[in-house]
Amino acid sequence: MKAEYDLSKLKARKNPYASKLKKPVTMRLSEDVVVYFKSMADDAGVPYQSLINLYLRDCLANNRKVQINWPKLA
């Protein structure tokens, strides 16, 4: 590194984007779900994982709750 780039005098500071970083997770999704989101992502011109994240973020922003209606066993 060149001498004019003396970084020893710089003060450390927190990353302002740290709160916006994404956490990697592993999920098992049905094949048809992946195909659906990949198709929509291709149409929108975005990566499918980003599209899934946007969809989940929309659910969070609108406080959507899951409603599961299991069929009754006879």
mmCIF file as gemmi writes it, N, C-alpha and C atoms, coordinates in Angstrom:
data_model
loop_
_atom_site.group_PDB
_atom_site.id
_atom_site.type_symbol
_atom_site.label_atom_id
_atom_site.label_alt_id
_atom_site.label_comp_id
_atom_site.label_asym_id
_atom_site.label_entity_id
_atom_site.label_seq_id
_atom_site.pdbx_PDB_ins_code
_atom_site.Cartn_x
_atom_site.Cartn_y
_atom_site.Cartn_z
_atom_site.occupancy
_atom_site.B_iso_or_equiv
_atom_site.pdbx_formal_charge
_atom_site.auth_seq_id
_atom_site.auth_asym_id
_atom_site.pdbx_PDB_model_num
ATOM 1 N N . MET Axp A 1 ? 0.838 -1.164 0 1 0 ? 1 A 1
ATOM 2 C CA . MET Axp A 1 ? 0 0 0 1 0 ? 1 A 1
ATOM 3 C C . MET Axp A 1 ? 0.89 1.236 0 1 0 ? 1 A 1
ATOM 4 N N . LYS Axp A 2 ? 0.446 2.252 -0.667 1 0 ? 2 A 1
ATOM 5 C CA . LYS Axp A 2 ? 1.233 3.477 -0.754 1 0 ? 2 A 1
ATOM 6 C C . LYS Axp A 2 ? 1.278 4.187 0.594 1 0 ? 2 A 1
ATOM 7 N N . ALA Axp A 3 ? 2.328 4.955 0.816 1 0 ? 3 A 1
ATOM 8 C CA . ALA Axp A 3 ? 2.519 5.674 2.076 1 0 ? 3 A 1
ATOM 9 C C . ALA Axp A 3 ? 1.442 6.737 2.283 1 0 ? 3 A 1
ATOM 10 N N . GLU Axp A 4 ? 0.911 7.307 1.199 1 0 ? 4 A 1
ATOM 11 C CA . GLU Axp A 4 ? -0.09 8.368 1.363 1 0 ? 4 A 1
ATOM 12 C C . GLU Axp A 4 ? -1.44 7.828 1.856 1 0 ? 4 A 1
ATOM 13 N N . TYR Axp A 5 ? -1.598 6.519 1.86 1 0 ? 5 A 1
ATOM 14 C CA . TYR Axp A 5 ? -2.813 5.894 2.374 1 0 ? 5 A 1
ATOM 15 C C . TYR Axp A 5 ? -2.581 5.415 3.8 1 0 ? 5 A 1
ATOM 16 N N . ASP Axp A 6 ? -2.352 6.321 4.691 1 0 ? 6 A 1
ATOM 17 C CA . ASP Axp A 6 ? -2.092 5.977 6.091 1 0 ? 6 A 1
ATOM 18 C C . ASP Axp A 6 ? -3.438 5.82 6.807 1 0 ? 6 A 1
ATOM 19 N N . LEU Axp A 7 ? -3.859 4.573 7.004 1 0 ? 7 A 1
ATOM 20 C CA . LEU Axp A 7 ? -5.146 4.294 7.613 1 0 ? 7 A 1
ATOM 21 C C . LEU Axp A 7 ? -5.064 4.19 9.136 1 0 ? 7 A 1
ATOM 22 N N . SER Axp A 8 ? -3.888 4.319 9.676 1 0 ? 8 A 1
ATOM 23 C CA . SER Axp A 8 ? -3.727 4.157 11.118 1 0 ? 8 A 1
ATOM 24 C C . SER Axp A 8 ? -4.39 5.274 11.914 1 0 ? 8 A 1
ATOM 25 N N . LYS Axp A 9 ? -4.661 6.407 11.295 1 0 ? 9 A 1
ATOM 26 C CA . LYS Axp A 9 ? -5.26 7.533 11.999 1 0 ? 9 A 1
ATOM 27 C C . LYS Axp A 9 ? -6.785 7.563 11.899 1 0 ? 9 A 1
ATOM 28 N N . LEU Axp A 10 ? -7.338 6.621 11.158 1 0 ? 10 A 1
ATOM 29 C CA . LEU Axp A 10 ? -8.795 6.582 11.014 1 0 ? 10 A 1
ATOM 30 C C . LEU Axp A 10 ? -9.441 6.032 12.281 1 0 ? 10 A 1
ATOM 31 N N . LYS Axp A 11 ? -10.599 6.583 12.615 1 0 ? 11 A 1
ATOM 32 C CA . LYS Axp A 11 ? -11.344 6.103 13.767 1 0 ? 11 A 1
ATOM 33 C C . LYS Axp A 11 ? -12.347 5.045 13.301 1 0 ? 11 A 1
ATOM 34 N N . ALA Axp A 12 ? -12.494 4.013 14.108 1 0 ? 12 A 1
ATOM 35 C CA . ALA Axp A 12 ? -13.472 2.972 13.788 1 0 ? 12 A 1
ATOM 36 C C . ALA Axp A 12 ? -14.875 3.501 14.048 1 0 ? 12 A 1
ATOM 37 N N . ARG Axp A 13 ? -15.828 3.087 13.231 1 0 ? 13 A 1
ATOM 38 C CA . ARG Axp A 13 ? -17.222 3.447 13.461 1 0 ? 13 A 1
ATOM 39 C C . ARG Axp A 13 ? -18.097 2.268 13.078 1 0 ? 13 A 1
ATOM 40 N N . LYS Axp A 14 ? -19.283 2.246 13.625 1 0 ? 14 A 1
ATOM 41 C CA . LYS Axp A 14 ? -20.203 1.157 13.35 1 0 ? 14 A 1
ATOM 42 C C . LYS Axp A 14 ? -20.7 1.235 11.91 1 0 ? 14 A 1
ATOM 43 N N . ASN Axp A 15 ? -20.969 0.073 11.356 1 0 ? 15 A 1
ATOM 44 C CA . ASN Axp A 15 ? -21.518 -0.012 10.014 1 0 ? 15 A 1
ATOM 45 C C . ASN Axp A 15 ? -22.961 0.503 10.05 1 0 ? 15 A 1
ATOM 46 N N . PRO Axp A 16 ? -23.278 1.577 9.313 1 0 ? 16 A 1
ATOM 47 C CA . PRO Axp A 16 ? -24.642 2.111 9.356 1 0 ? 16 A 1
ATOM 48 C C . PRO Axp A 16 ? -25.665 1.188 8.7 1 0 ? 16 A 1
ATOM 49 N N . TYR Axp A 17 ? -25.199 0.224 7.946 1 0 ? 17 A 1
ATOM 50 C CA . TYR Axp A 17 ? -26.093 -0.705 7.259 1 0 ? 17 A 1
ATOM 51 C C . TYR Axp A 17 ? -26.227 -2.032 7.99 1 0 ? 17 A 1
ATOM 52 N N . ALA Axp A 18 ? -25.589 -2.168 9.145 1 0 ? 18 A 1
ATOM 53 C CA . ALA Axp A 18 ? -25.582 -3.445 9.86 1 0 ? 18 A 1
ATOM 54 C C . ALA Axp A 18 ? -26.992 -3.922 10.189 1 0 ? 18 A 1
ATOM 55 N N . SER Axp A 19 ? -27.884 -3.007 10.522 1 0 ? 19 A 1
ATOM 56 C CA . SER Axp A 19 ? -29.243 -3.409 10.867 1 0 ? 19 A 1
ATOM 57 C C . SER Axp A 19 ? -30.029 -3.874 9.65 1 0 ? 19 A 1
ATOM 58 N N . LYS Axp A 20 ? -29.547 -3.558 8.47 1 0 ? 20 A 1
ATOM 59 C CA . LYS Axp A 20 ? -30.25 -3.94 7.25 1 0 ? 20 A 1
ATOM 60 C C . LYS Axp A 20 ? -29.658 -5.184 6.591 1 0 ? 20 A 1
ATOM 61 N N . LEU Axp A 21 ? -28.634 -5.757 7.196 1 0 ? 21 A 1
ATOM 62 C CA . LEU Axp A 21 ? -28.018 -6.942 6.627 1 0 ? 21 A 1
ATOM 63 C C . LEU Axp A 21 ? -28.985 -8.106 6.683 1 0 ? 21 A 1
ATOM 64 N N . LYS Axp A 22 ? -28.836 -9.017 5.762 1 0 ? 22 A 1
ATOM 65 C CA . LYS Axp A 22 ? -29.719 -10.167 5.705 1 0 ? 22 A 1
ATOM 66 C C . LYS Axp A 22 ? -29.05 -11.367 6.364 1 0 ? 22 A 1
ATOM 67 N N . LYS Axp A 23 ? -29.854 -12.18 6.984 1 0 ? 23 A 1
ATOM 68 C CA . LYS Axp A 23 ? -29.368 -13.372 7.656 1 0 ? 23 A 1
ATOM 69 C C . LYS Axp A 23 ? -29.592 -14.567 6.731 1 0 ? 23 A 1
ATOM 70 N N . PRO Axp A 24 ? -28.548 -15.304 6.423 1 0 ? 24 A 1
ATOM 71 C CA . PRO Axp A 24 ? -28.744 -16.493 5.586 1 0 ? 24 A 1
ATOM 72 C C . PRO Axp A 24 ? -29.468 -17.582 6.363 1 0 ? 24 A 1
ATOM 73 N N . VAL Axp A 25 ? -30.458 -18.181 5.73 1 0 ? 25 A 1
ATOM 74 C CA . VAL Axp A 25 ? -31.216 -19.277 6.337 1 0 ? 25 A 1
ATOM 75 C C . VAL Axp A 25 ? -31.383 -20.394 5.313 1 0 ? 25 A 1
ATOM 76 N N . THR Axp A 26 ? -31.637 -21.569 5.808 1 0 ? 26 A 1
ATOM 77 C CA . THR Axp A 26 ? -31.925 -22.709 4.938 1 0 ? 26 A 1
ATOM 78 C C . THR Axp A 26 ? -33.396 -23.044 5.1 1 0 ? 26 A 1
ATOM 79 N N . MET Axp A 27 ? -34.103 -23.147 3.983 1 0 ? 27 A 1
ATOM 80 C CA . MET Axp A 27 ? -35.532 -23.471 4.018 1 0 ? 27 A 1
ATOM 81 C C . MET Axp A 27 ? -35.806 -24.598 3.042 1 0 ? 27 A 1
ATOM 82 N N . ARG Axp A 28 ? -36.741 -25.426 3.397 1 0 ? 28 A 1
ATOM 83 C CA . ARG Axp A 28 ? -37.203 -26.465 2.479 1 0 ? 28 A 1
ATOM 84 C C . ARG Axp A 28 ? -38.543 -26.005 1.907 1 0 ? 28 A 1
ATOM 85 N N . LEU Axp A 29 ? -38.546 -25.75 0.605 1 0 ? 29 A 1
ATOM 86 C CA . LEU Axp A 29 ? -39.744 -25.281 -0.075 1 0 ? 29 A 1
ATOM 87 C C . LEU Axp A 29 ? -40.181 -26.316 -1.1 1 0 ? 29 A 1
ATOM 88 N N . SER Axp A 30 ? -41.466 -26.389 -1.33 1 0 ? 30 A 1
ATOM 89 C CA . SER Axp A 30 ? -41.985 -27.297 -2.349 1 0 ? 30 A 1
ATOM 90 C C . SER Axp A 30 ? -41.492 -26.853 -3.723 1 0 ? 30 A 1
ATOM 91 N N . GLU Axp A 31 ? -41.307 -27.817 -4.593 1 0 ? 31 A 1
ATOM 92 C CA . GLU Axp A 31 ? -40.809 -27.537 -5.945 1 0 ? 31 A 1
ATOM 93 C C . GLU Axp A 31 ? -41.702 -26.533 -6.668 1 0 ? 31 A 1
ATOM 94 N N . ASP Axp A 32 ? -43.022 -26.709 -6.538 1 0 ? 32 A 1
ATOM 95 C CA . ASP Axp A 32 ? -43.941 -25.806 -7.237 1 0 ? 32 A 1
ATOM 96 C C . ASP Axp A 32 ? -43.865 -24.371 -6.699 1 0 ? 32 A 1
ATOM 97 N N . VAL Axp A 33 ? -43.559 -24.214 -5.419 1 0 ? 33 A 1
ATOM 98 C CA . VAL Axp A 33 ? -43.407 -22.882 -4.836 1 0 ? 33 A 1
ATOM 99 C C . VAL Axp A 33 ? -42.175 -22.192 -5.423 1 0 ? 33 A 1
ATOM 100 N N . VAL Axp A 34 ? -41.074 -22.94 -5.531 1 0 ? 34 A 1
ATOM 101 C CA . VAL Axp A 34 ? -39.837 -22.382 -6.091 1 0 ? 34 A 1
ATOM 102 C C . VAL Axp A 34 ? -40.05 -22.002 -7.553 1 0 ? 34 A 1
ATOM 103 N N . VAL Axp A 35 ? -40.702 -22.87 -8.317 1 0 ? 35 A 1
ATOM 104 C CA . VAL Axp A 35 ? -40.973 -22.589 -9.728 1 0 ? 35 A 1
ATOM 105 C C . VAL Axp A 35 ? -41.837 -21.334 -9.859 1 0 ? 35 A 1
ATOM 106 N N . TYR Axp A 36 ? -42.843 -21.219 -8.997 1 0 ? 36 A 1
ATOM 107 C CA . TYR Axp A 36 ? -43.744 -20.054 -9.018 1 0 ? 36 A 1
ATOM 108 C C . TYR Axp A 36 ? -42.97 -18.763 -8.787 1 0 ? 36 A 1
ATOM 109 N N . PHE Axp A 37 ? -42.148 -18.725 -7.734 1 0 ? 37 A 1
ATOM 110 C CA . PHE Axp A 37 ? -41.405 -17.507 -7.427 1 0 ? 37 A 1
ATOM 111 C C . PHE Axp A 37 ? -40.314 -17.23 -8.457 1 0 ? 37 A 1
ATOM 112 N N . LYS Axp A 38 ? -39.691 -18.261 -8.996 1 0 ? 38 A 1
ATOM 113 C CA . LYS Axp A 38 ? -38.672 -18.051 -10.038 1 0 ? 38 A 1
ATOM 114 C C . LYS Axp A 38 ? -39.307 -17.459 -11.29 1 0 ? 38 A 1
ATOM 115 N N . SER Axp A 39 ? -40.502 -17.937 -11.628 1 0 ? 39 A 1
ATOM 116 C CA . SER Axp A 39 ? -41.203 -17.419 -12.803 1 0 ? 39 A 1
ATOM 117 C C . SER Axp A 39 ? -41.575 -15.948 -12.598 1 0 ? 39 A 1
ATOM 118 N N . MET Axp A 40 ? -42.126 -15.631 -11.427 1 0 ? 40 A 1
ATOM 119 C CA . MET Axp A 40 ? -42.477 -14.242 -11.143 1 0 ? 40 A 1
ATOM 120 C C . MET Axp A 40 ? -41.234 -13.364 -11.096 1 0 ? 40 A 1
ATOM 121 N N . ALA Axp A 41 ? -40.144 -13.887 -10.558 1 0 ? 41 A 1
ATOM 122 C CA . ALA Axp A 41 ? -38.902 -13.118 -10.465 1 0 ? 41 A 1
ATOM 123 C C . ALA Axp A 41 ? -38.346 -12.831 -11.863 1 0 ? 41 A 1
ATOM 124 N N . ASP Axp A 42 ? -38.42 -13.816 -12.745 1 0 ? 42 A 1
ATOM 125 C CA . ASP Axp A 42 ? -37.962 -13.597 -14.124 1 0 ? 42 A 1
ATOM 126 C C . ASP Axp A 42 ? -38.771 -12.486 -14.788 1 0 ? 42 A 1
ATOM 127 N N . ASP Axp A 43 ? -40.09 -12.511 -14.584 1 0 ? 43 A 1
ATOM 128 C CA . ASP Axp A 43 ? -40.964 -11.478 -15.159 1 0 ? 43 A 1
ATOM 129 C C . ASP Axp A 43 ? -40.635 -10.093 -14.596 1 0 ? 43 A 1
ATOM 130 N N . ALA Axp A 44 ? -40.296 -10.041 -13.31 1 0 ? 44 A 1
ATOM 131 C CA . ALA Axp A 44 ? -40.012 -8.769 -12.648 1 0 ? 44 A 1
ATOM 132 C C . ALA Axp A 44 ? -38.559 -8.332 -12.821 1 0 ? 44 A 1
ATOM 133 N N . GLY Axp A 45 ? -37.692 -9.263 -13.24 1 0 ? 45 A 1
ATOM 134 C CA . GLY Axp A 45 ? -36.283 -8.931 -13.436 1 0 ? 45 A 1
ATOM 135 C C . GLY Axp A 45 ? -35.508 -8.808 -12.136 1 0 ? 45 A 1
ATOM 136 N N . VAL Axp A 46 ? -35.905 -9.598 -11.134 1 0 ? 46 A 1
ATOM 137 C CA . VAL Axp A 46 ? -35.201 -9.602 -9.844 1 0 ? 46 A 1
ATOM 138 C C . VAL Axp A 46 ? -34.853 -11.05 -9.479 1 0 ? 46 A 1
ATOM 139 N N . PRO Axp A 47 ? -33.873 -11.258 -8.62 1 0 ? 47 A 1
ATOM 140 C CA . PRO Axp A 47 ? -33.584 -12.615 -8.157 1 0 ? 47 A 1
ATOM 141 C C . PRO Axp A 47 ? -34.772 -13.181 -7.359 1 0 ? 47 A 1
ATOM 142 N N . TYR Axp A 48 ? -35.018 -14.476 -7.495 1 0 ? 48 A 1
ATOM 143 C CA . TYR Axp A 48 ? -36.193 -15.055 -6.853 1 0 ? 48 A 1
ATOM 144 C C . TYR Axp A 48 ? -36.112 -15.005 -5.33 1 0 ? 48 A 1
ATOM 145 N N . GLN Axp A 49 ? -34.911 -15.094 -4.772 1 0 ? 49 A 1
ATOM 146 C CA . GLN Axp A 49 ? -34.784 -15.005 -3.313 1 0 ? 49 A 1
ATOM 147 C C . GLN Axp A 49 ? -35.136 -13.601 -2.826 1 0 ? 49 A 1
ATOM 148 N N . SER Axp A 50 ? -34.79 -12.598 -3.607 1 0 ? 50 A 1
ATOM 149 C CA . SER Axp A 50 ? -35.168 -11.223 -3.266 1 0 ? 50 A 1
ATOM 150 C C . SER Axp A 50 ? -36.677 -11.057 -3.335 1 0 ? 50 A 1
ATOM 151 N N . LEU Axp A 51 ? -37.311 -11.703 -4.309 1 0 ? 51 A 1
ATOM 152 C CA . LEU Axp A 51 ? -38.762 -11.622 -4.442 1 0 ? 51 A 1
ATOM 153 C C . LEU Axp A 51 ? -39.447 -12.283 -3.245 1 0 ? 51 A 1
ATOM 154 N N . ILE Axp A 52 ? -38.955 -13.435 -2.833 1 0 ? 52 A 1
ATOM 155 C CA . ILE Axp A 52 ? -39.51 -14.1 -1.649 1 0 ? 52 A 1
ATOM 156 C C . ILE Axp A 52 ? -39.337 -13.201 -0.43 1 0 ? 52 A 1
ATOM 157 N N . ASN Axp A 53 ? -38.169 -12.579 -0.291 1 0 ? 53 A 1
ATOM 158 C CA . ASN Axp A 53 ? -37.926 -11.667 0.828 1 0 ? 53 A 1
ATOM 159 C C . ASN Axp A 53 ? -38.903 -10.487 0.786 1 0 ? 53 A 1
ATOM 160 N N . LEU Axp A 54 ? -39.133 -9.919 -0.398 1 0 ? 54 A 1
ATOM 161 C CA . LEU Axp A 54 ? -40.075 -8.806 -0.528 1 0 ? 54 A 1
ATOM 162 C C . LEU Axp A 54 ? -41.493 -9.233 -0.154 1 0 ? 54 A 1
ATOM 163 N N . TYR Axp A 55 ? -41.868 -10.435 -0.563 1 0 ? 55 A 1
ATOM 164 C CA . TYR Axp A 55 ? -43.204 -10.944 -0.227 1 0 ? 55 A 1
ATOM 165 C C . TYR Axp A 55 ? -43.354 -11.11 1.279 1 0 ? 55 A 1
ATOM 166 N N . LEU Axp A 56 ? -42.35 -11.698 1.92 1 0 ? 56 A 1
ATOM 167 C CA . LEU Axp A 56 ? -42.401 -11.883 3.37 1 0 ? 56 A 1
ATOM 168 C C . LEU Axp A 56 ? -42.361 -10.541 4.102 1 0 ? 56 A 1
ATOM 169 N N . ARG Axp A 57 ? -41.593 -9.595 3.573 1 0 ? 57 A 1
ATOM 170 C CA . ARG Axp A 57 ? -41.535 -8.254 4.172 1 0 ? 57 A 1
ATOM 171 C C . ARG Axp A 57 ? -42.906 -7.578 4.07 1 0 ? 57 A 1
ATOM 172 N N . ASP Axp A 58 ? -43.615 -7.781 2.954 1 0 ? 58 A 1
ATOM 173 C CA . ASP Axp A 58 ? -44.962 -7.234 2.791 1 0 ? 58 A 1
ATOM 174 C C . ASP Axp A 58 ? -45.909 -7.848 3.821 1 0 ? 58 A 1
ATOM 175 N N . CYS Axp A 59 ? -45.776 -9.146 4.058 1 0 ? 59 A 1
ATOM 176 C CA . CYS Axp A 59 ? -46.594 -9.804 5.087 1 0 ? 59 A 1
ATOM 177 C C . CYS Axp A 59 ? -46.313 -9.19 6.447 1 0 ? 59 A 1
ATOM 178 N N . LEU Axp A 60 ? -45.051 -8.931 6.73 1 0 ? 60 A 1
ATOM 179 C CA . LEU Axp A 60 ? -44.656 -8.32 8 1 0 ? 60 A 1
ATOM 180 C C . LEU Axp A 60 ? -45.221 -6.911 8.12 1 0 ? 60 A 1
ATOM 181 N N . ALA Axp A 61 ? -45.083 -6.112 7.064 1 0 ? 61 A 1
ATOM 182 C CA . ALA Axp A 61 ? -45.53 -4.724 7.09 1 0 ? 61 A 1
ATOM 183 C C . ALA Axp A 61 ? -47.043 -4.616 7.263 1 0 ? 61 A 1
ATOM 184 N N . ASN Axp A 62 ? -47.767 -5.583 6.716 1 0 ? 62 A 1
ATOM 185 C CA . ASN Axp A 62 ? -49.229 -5.554 6.787 1 0 ? 62 A 1
ATOM 186 C C . ASN Axp A 62 ? -49.785 -6.441 7.898 1 0 ? 62 A 1
ATOM 187 N N . ASN Axp A 63 ? -48.888 -6.941 8.748 1 0 ? 63 A 1
ATOM 188 C CA . ASN Axp A 63 ? -49.269 -7.748 9.914 1 0 ? 63 A 1
ATOM 189 C C . ASN Axp A 63 ? -50.185 -8.914 9.543 1 0 ? 63 A 1
ATOM 190 N N . ARG Axp A 64 ? -49.856 -9.586 8.453 1 0 ? 64 A 1
ATOM 191 C CA . ARG Axp A 64 ? -50.659 -10.728 8.012 1 0 ? 64 A 1
ATOM 192 C C . ARG Axp A 64 ? -50.408 -11.917 8.925 1 0 ? 64 A 1
ATOM 193 N N . LYS Axp A 65 ? -51.454 -12.634 9.233 1 0 ? 65 A 1
ATOM 194 C CA . LYS Axp A 65 ? -51.368 -13.833 10.063 1 0 ? 65 A 1
ATOM 195 C C . LYS Axp A 65 ? -51.714 -15.054 9.22 1 0 ? 65 A 1
ATOM 196 N N . VAL Axp A 66 ? -51.075 -16.139 9.519 1 0 ? 66 A 1
ATOM 197 C CA . VAL Axp A 66 ? -51.344 -17.393 8.809 1 0 ? 66 A 1
ATOM 198 C C . VAL Axp A 66 ? -52.661 -17.968 9.298 1 0 ? 66 A 1
ATOM 199 N N . GLN Axp A 67 ? -53.494 -18.38 8.378 1 0 ? 67 A 1
ATOM 200 C CA . GLN Axp A 67 ? -54.75 -19.037 8.719 1 0 ? 67 A 1
ATOM 201 C C . GLN Axp A 67 ? -54.738 -20.421 8.082 1 0 ? 67 A 1
ATOM 202 N N . ILE Axp A 68 ? -54.594 -21.42 8.907 1 0 ? 68 A 1
ATOM 203 C CA . ILE Axp A 68 ? -54.55 -22.8 8.419 1 0 ? 68 A 1
ATOM 204 C C . ILE Axp A 68 ? -55.822 -23.5 8.846 1 0 ? 68 A 1
ATOM 205 N N . ASN Axp A 69 ? -56.516 -24.035 7.881 1 0 ? 69 A 1
ATOM 206 C CA . ASN Axp A 69 ? -57.735 -24.793 8.153 1 0 ? 69 A 1
ATOM 207 C C . ASN Axp A 69 ? -57.489 -26.244 7.787 1 0 ? 69 A 1
ATOM 208 N N . TRP Axp A 70 ? -57.124 -27.028 8.785 1 0 ? 70 A 1
ATOM 209 C CA . TRP Axp A 70 ? -56.844 -28.448 8.557 1 0 ? 70 A 1
ATOM 210 C C . TRP Axp A 70 ? -58.17 -29.172 8.373 1 0 ? 70 A 1
ATOM 211 N N . PRO Axp A 71 ? -58.21 -30.11 7.433 1 0 ? 71 A 1
ATOM 212 C CA . PRO Axp A 71 ? -59.456 -30.891 7.273 1 0 ? 71 A 1
ATOM 213 C C . PRO Axp A 71 ? -59.671 -31.782 8.504 1 0 ? 71 A 1
ATOM 214 N N . LYS Axp A 72 ? -60.924 -31.905 8.913 1 0 ? 72 A 1
ATOM 215 C CA . LYS Axp A 72 ? -61.232 -32.738 10.073 1 0 ? 72 A 1
ATOM 216 C C . LYS Axp A 72 ? -61.164 -34.2 9.673 1 0 ? 72 A 1
ATOM 217 N N . LEU Axp A 73 ? -60.573 -34.987 10.546 1 0 ? 73 A 1
ATOM 218 C CA . LEU Axp A 73 ? -60.495 -36.42 10.303 1 0 ? 73 A 1
ATOM 219 C C . LEU Axp A 73 ? -61.812 -37.078 10.687 1 0 ? 73 A 1
ATOM 220 N N . ALA Axp A 74 ? -62.25 -37.985 9.839 1 0 ? 74 A 1
ATOM 221 C CA . ALA Axp A 74 ? -63.525 -38.656 10.11 1 0 ? 74 A 1
ATOM 222 C C . ALA Axp A 74 ? -63.349 -39.849 11.012 1 0 ? 74 A 1
